[in-house]
């Protein structure tokens, strides 16, 4: 009998919607009437301005802990 690994995960995990990737640059350019060369595609966790000042302050204020690699 073959076991379905999904049955091992809690229902709340199974109910999470699958990741929906963003549009390709070519599709965005076509829909918006833009030149592909002028579009910069960033990943979901990136922004063009770098780390924000409040984020930097929170990181600097956080207590330092040892990591597994040290």
PECORHU-V856786 format. One record per residue. N is the residue number from 1. SS is DSSP state (h for helix, s for strand, l for the rest). Layout:
n=(N & N)
ss=(SS & SS)
This chain:
n=(1 & 2 & 3 & 4 & 5 & 6 & 7 & 8 & 9 & 10 & 11 & 12 & 13 & 14 & 15 & 16 & 17 & 18 & 19 & 20 & 21 & 22 & 23 & 24 & 25 & 26 & 27 & 28 & 29 & 30 & 31 & 32 & 33 & 34 & 35 & 36 & 37 & 38 & 39 & 40 & 41 & 42 & 43 & 44 & 45 & 46 & 47 & 48 & 49 & 50 & 51 & 52 & 53 & 54 & 55 & 56 & 57 & 58 & 59 & 60 & 61 & 62 & 63 & 64 & 65 & 66 & 67 & 68 & 69 & 70)
ss=(l & l & l & l & h & h & h & h & l & l & h & h & h & h & l & l & l & l & l & l & l & l & l & l & h & h & h & h & h & h & h & h & l & l & l & h & h & h & l & l & l & l & l & l & l & l & l & l & l & l & l & l & h & h & h & h & h & h & h & h & h & l & l & l & l & l & l & l & l & l)
